[in-house]
Amino acid sequence: MQKTKLKYLHDTDARTADNHIIARYECECGRLVEKTKSRVKNGYTLTCGDRTHAPKPNLTHGRRYTPEYR
């Protein structure tokens, strides 16, 4: 399981339509975001959503289905 890059700051007064608590977090990149507390706690939300946190793609040659590879 990956570690979250969000640091919990405090709960807000807002709730989602299905009554989940929305909390304020600070991402390790410095952005302040509001996310559903249960999704962060359960590991579904790990970052602020900035693409710089995305895992690196598979960096293999990508030629598996070419005639040369076969």
N, C-alpha and C positions, 0 to 999 in steps of 0.2 A: 504494500500500500504506500502510495506517495504521501509525502508530508505536505501539509498546507503551507502556503506562503502568505497567509492572511493572519494578522494579529488582531485579536478581539479587542475592541475599545469599549462599547456600551450598547445596550438595547435601545431601539427607538420606540416611539409610541405607535408606529405603524405595524400593520399585520397584512398578510396576504389574504386573498379571497377565501382560502381554506383555513384561515386563522393561525398561520404560522408566524412566529415572531421574526421581525426584520431587525438585524443588528448592524452596527457600523464597524467596519474593519479597516485596517491599514495594511496594504500589500507591501511586500518587501521592496517593491520598486518605488514606493512612496505615495502611490495613489490612495485616496480615501474612497471606499465603496460601501454601499449598503447591500447586504446579501441576506438570504433566508438563513437564519441561525441553524436550523436542523440540517440543511444541505451541507453547510460547512462542517458541522459536527460529524456527520456521517461520511464525509469524504467525497461527496459528489461535486462540490465546488472547492477548488484548490487555490485559485488565483483570482485576480481582479478582472480577468478576461482579456488582458493585453496579450497579443500574439507573441511577444518576446519570451513568454514563459512556456510556450508550447514545446513538447519534446521534439528532438531532432528527428527528421524522417529517416527511414531506412536508407543507408547510403551504399547499398550494393550496386553492382554494375547495371542492373535493370535490363539485361539482354537475355533473359531466360528463354523467351519464346522466339528467338531469332534463329535462322538456319545455322549460323556460325556456332551458336552455343550447343545446338543439338548434335 
